Amino acid sequence: MTDNMDCFTRFTVPSLNLDHYFDAIASSSDYGLLKKENNGAFFKAVAGEHDINLSESFFIDDGKNTCELFEIFGKKSFNTTSLRHTKDILNHLIKT
């Protein structure tokens, strides 16, 4: 889930083959919502479309407020501060 313009879906995803690394990529522009708009309606919309149970989901984001909002719906969020920190979070999740 990303807050991004339509160019992310149209150009960035195909040029970096991101769809080969992720089961789904949800860009806010595709839903007409930002992550923090309407009390997290974006999270609910993506979860509904992809049959995801948010209460069993983890979320990694660089926005502290966005992480706090996700935790209303989800299991746990992680506020990342760098690429290294993100890798550490992912390694921790893989081990648990």
MODELLER restraints for C-alpha pairs under 7 A, 6 or more apart:
rsr = mdl.restraints
at = mdl.atoms
rsr.add(forms.Gaussian(group=physical.xy_distance, feature=features.Distance(at['CA:1:A'], at['CA:25:A']), mean=6.14, stdev=0.5))
rsr.add(forms.Gaussian(group=physical.xy_distance, feature=features.Distance(at['CA:1:A'], at['CA:26:A']), mean=4.59, stdev=0.5))
rsr.add(forms.Gaussian(group=physical.xy_distance, feature=features.Distance(at['CA:1:A'], at['CA:27:A']), mean=5.72, stdev=0.5))
rsr.add(forms.Gaussian(group=physical.xy_distance, feature=features.Distance(at['CA:2:A'], at['CA:26:A']), mean=6.28, stdev=0.5))
rsr.add(forms.Gaussian(group=physical.xy_distance, feature=features.Distance(at['CA:2:A'], at['CA:27:A']), mean=4.87, stdev=0.5))
rsr.add(forms.Gaussian(group=physical.xy_distance, feature=features.Distance(at['CA:2:A'], at['CA:28:A']), mean=5.99, stdev=0.5))
rsr.add(forms.Gaussian(group=physical.xy_distance, feature=features.Distance(at['CA:3:A'], at['CA:27:A']), mean=5.89, stdev=0.5))
rsr.add(forms.Gaussian(group=physical.xy_distance, feature=features.Distance(at['CA:3:A'], at['CA:28:A']), mean=4.84, stdev=0.5))
rsr.add(forms.Gaussian(group=physical.xy_distance, feature=features.Distance(at['CA:3:A'], at['CA:34:A']), mean=5.76, stdev=0.5))
rsr.add(forms.Gaussian(group=physical.xy_distance, feature=features.Distance(at['CA:3:A'], at['CA:35:A']), mean=6.43, stdev=0.5))
rsr.add(forms.Gaussian(group=physical.xy_distance, feature=features.Distance(at['CA:4:A'], at['CA:27:A']), mean=5.81, stdev=0.5))
rsr.add(forms.Gaussian(group=physical.xy_distance, feature=features.Distance(at['CA:4:A'], at['CA:28:A']), mean=5.80, stdev=0.5))
rsr.add(forms.Gaussian(group=physical.xy_distance, feature=features.Distance(at['CA:4:A'], at['CA:29:A']), mean=6.02, stdev=0.5))
rsr.add(forms.Gaussian(group=physical.xy_distance, feature=features.Distance(at['CA:5:A'], at['CA:29:A']), mean=5.33, stdev=0.5))
rsr.add(forms.Gaussian(group=physical.xy_distance, feature=features.Distance(at['CA:6:A'], at['CA:29:A']), mean=5.48, stdev=0.5))
rsr.add(forms.Gaussian(group=physical.xy_distance, feature=features.Distance(at['CA:6:A'], at['CA:30:A']), mean=6.83, stdev=0.5))
rsr.add(forms.Gaussian(group=physical.xy_distance, feature=features.Distance(at['CA:9:A'], at['CA:27:A']), mean=6.98, stdev=0.5))
rsr.add(forms.Gaussian(group=physical.xy_distance, feature=features.Distance(at['CA:13:A'], at['CA:19:A']), mean=6.54, stdev=0.5))
rsr.add(forms.Gaussian(group=physical.xy_distance, feature=features.Distance(at['CA:26:A'], at['CA:46:A']), mean=6.86, stdev=0.5))
rsr.add(forms.Gaussian(group=physical.xy_distance, feature=features.Distance(at['CA:28:A'], at['CA:34:A']), mean=5.25, stdev=0.5))
rsr.add(forms.Gaussian(group=physical.xy_distance, feature=features.Distance(at['CA:28:A'], at['CA:35:A']), mean=6.88, stdev=0.5))
rsr.add(forms.Gaussian(group=physical.xy_distance, feature=features.Distance(at['CA:33:A'], at['CA:42:A']), mean=5.80, stdev=0.5))
rsr.add(forms.Gaussian(group=physical.xy_distance, feature=features.Distance(at['CA:34:A'], at['CA:42:A']), mean=6.52, stdev=0.5))
rsr.add(forms.Gaussian(group=physical.xy_distance, feature=features.Distance(at['CA:35:A'], at['CA:42:A']), mean=5.39, stdev=0.5))
rsr.add(forms.Gaussian(group=physical.xy_distance, feature=features.Distance(at['CA:35:A'], at['CA:43:A']), mean=6.81, stdev=0.5))
rsr.add(forms.Gaussian(group=physical.xy_distance, feature=features.Distance(at['CA:35:A'], at['CA:66:A']), mean=6.99, stdev=0.5))
rsr.add(forms.Gaussian(group=physical.xy_distance, feature=features.Distance(at['CA:36:A'], at['CA:66:A']), mean=6.24, stdev=0.5))
rsr.add(forms.Gaussian(group=physical.xy_distance, feature=features.Distance(at['CA:40:A'], at['CA:69:A']), mean=6.68, stdev=0.5))
rsr.add(forms.Gaussian(group=physical.xy_distance, feature=features.Distance(at['CA:47:A'], at['CA:53:A']), mean=6.58, stdev=0.5))
rsr.add(forms.Gaussian(group=physical.xy_distance, feature=features.Distance(at['CA:47:A'], at['CA:54:A']), mean=6.65, stdev=0.5))
rsr.add(forms.Gaussian(group=physical.xy_distance, feature=features.Distance(at['CA:54:A'], at['CA:73:A']), mean=5.78, stdev=0.5))
rsr.add(forms.Gaussian(group=physical.xy_distance, feature=features.Distance(at['CA:54:A'], at['CA:74:A']), mean=4.54, stdev=0.5))
rsr.add(forms.Gaussian(group=physical.xy_distance, feature=features.Distance(at['CA:54:A'], at['CA:75:A']), mean=6.81, stdev=0.5))
rsr.add(forms.Gaussian(group=physical.xy_distance, feature=features.Distance(at['CA:55:A'], at['CA:73:A']), mean=5.93, stdev=0.5))
rsr.add(forms.Gaussian(group=physical.xy_distance, feature=features.Distance(at['CA:55:A'], at['CA:74:A']), mean=4.28, stdev=0.5))
rsr.add(forms.Gaussian(group=physical.xy_distance, feature=features.Distance(at['CA:55:A'], at['CA:75:A']), mean=4.78, stdev=0.5))
rsr.add(forms.Gaussian(group=physical.xy_distance, feature=features.Distance(at['CA:56:A'], at['CA:74:A']), mean=6.40, stdev=0.5))
rsr.add(forms.Gaussian(group=physical.xy_distance, feature=features.Distance(at['CA:56:A'], at['CA:75:A']), mean=5.33, stdev=0.5))
rsr.add(forms.Gaussian(group=physical.xy_distance, feature=features.Distance(at['CA:57:A'], at['CA:74:A']), mean=5.48, stdev=0.5))
rsr.add(forms.Gaussian(group=physical.xy_distance, feature=features.Distance(at['CA:57:A'], at['CA:75:A']), mean=5.36, stdev=0.5))
rsr.add(forms.Gaussian(group=physical.xy_distance, feature=features.Distance(at['CA:57:A'], at['CA:76:A']), mean=6.93, stdev=0.5))
rsr.add(forms.Gaussian(group=physical.xy_distance, feature=features.Distance(at['CA:58:A'], at['CA:74:A']), mean=6.58, stdev=0.5))
rsr.add(forms.Gaussian(group=physical.xy_distance, feature=features.Distance(at['CA:58:A'], at['CA:75:A']), mean=5.91, stdev=0.5))
rsr.add(forms.Gaussian(group=physical.xy_distance, feature=features.Distance(at['CA:58:A'], at['CA:76:A']), mean=5.04, stdev=0.5))
rsr.add(forms.Gaussian(group=physical.xy_distance, feature=features.Distance(at['CA:58:A'], at['CA:77:A']), mean=5.54, stdev=0.5))
rsr.add(forms.Gaussian(group=physical.xy_distance, feature=features.Distance(at['CA:59:A'], at['CA:76:A']), mean=6.49, stdev=0.5))
rsr.add(forms.Gaussian(group=physical.xy_distance, feature=features.Distance(at['CA:59:A'], at['CA:77:A']), mean=4.50, stdev=0.5))
rsr.add(forms.Gaussian(group=physical.xy_distance, feature=features.Distance(at['CA:59:A'], at['CA:78:A']), mean=6.15, stdev=0.5))
rsr.add(forms.Gaussian(group=physical.xy_distance, feature=features.Distance(at['CA:60:A'], at['CA:77:A']), mean=5.71, stdev=0.5))
rsr.add(forms.Gaussian(group=physical.xy_distance, feature=features.Distance(at['CA:60:A'], at['CA:78:A']), mean=4.72, stdev=0.5))
rsr.add(forms.Gaussian(group=physical.xy_distance, feature=features.Distance(at['CA:60:A'], at['CA:79:A']), mean=5.99, stdev=0.5))
rsr.add(forms.Gaussian(group=physical.xy_distance, feature=features.Distance(at['CA:60:A'], at['CA:80:A']), mean=6.55, stdev=0.5))
rsr.add(forms.Gaussian(group=physical.xy_distance, feature=features.Distance(at['CA:61:A'], at['CA:67:A']), mean=6.40, stdev=0.5))
rsr.add(forms.Gaussian(group=physical.xy_distance, feature=features.Distance(at['CA:61:A'], at['CA:78:A']), mean=6.44, stdev=0.5))
rsr.add(forms.Gaussian(group=physical.xy_distance, feature=features.Distance(at['CA:61:A'], at['CA:79:A']), mean=5.25, stdev=0.5))
rsr.add(forms.Gaussian(group=physical.xy_distance, feature=features.Distance(at['CA:61:A'], at['CA:80:A']), mean=5.81, stdev=0.5))
rsr.add(forms.Gaussian(group=physical.xy_distance, feature=features.Distance(at['CA:62:A'], at['CA:79:A']), mean=5.32, stdev=0.5))
rsr.add(forms.Gaussian(group=physical.xy_distance, feature=features.Distance(at['CA:62:A'], at['CA:80:A']), mean=4.92, stdev=0.5))
rsr.add(forms.Gaussian(group=physical.xy_distance, feature=features.Distance(at['CA:62:A'], at['CA:81:A']), mean=6.05, stdev=0.5))
rsr.add(forms.Gaussian(group=physical.xy_distance, feature=features.Distance(at['CA:63:A'], at['CA:79:A']), mean=6.33, stdev=0.5))
rsr.add(forms.Gaussian(group=physical.xy_distance, feature=features.Distance(at['CA:64:A'], at['CA:79:A']), mean=5.64, stdev=0.5))
rsr.add(forms.Gaussian(group=physical.xy_distance, feature=features.Distance(at['CA:67:A'], at['CA:77:A']), mean=5.33, stdev=0.5))
rsr.add(forms.Gaussian(group=physical.xy_distance, feature=features.Distance(at['CA:67:A'], at['CA:78:A']), mean=6.60, stdev=0.5))
rsr.add(forms.Gaussian(group=physical.xy_distance, feature=features.Distance(at['CA:67:A'], at['CA:79:A']), mean=6.25, stdev=0.5))
rsr.add(forms.Gaussian(group=physical.xy_distance, feature=features.Distance(at['CA:70:A'], at['CA:77:A']), mean=6.79, stdev=0.5))
rsr.add(forms.Gaussian(group=physical.xy_distance, feature=features.Distance(at['CA:71:A'], at['CA:77:A']), mean=6.18, stdev=0.5))
rsr.add(forms.Gaussian(group=physical.xy_distance, feature=features.Distance(at['CA:80:A'], at['CA:86:A']), mean=5.67, stdev=0.5))
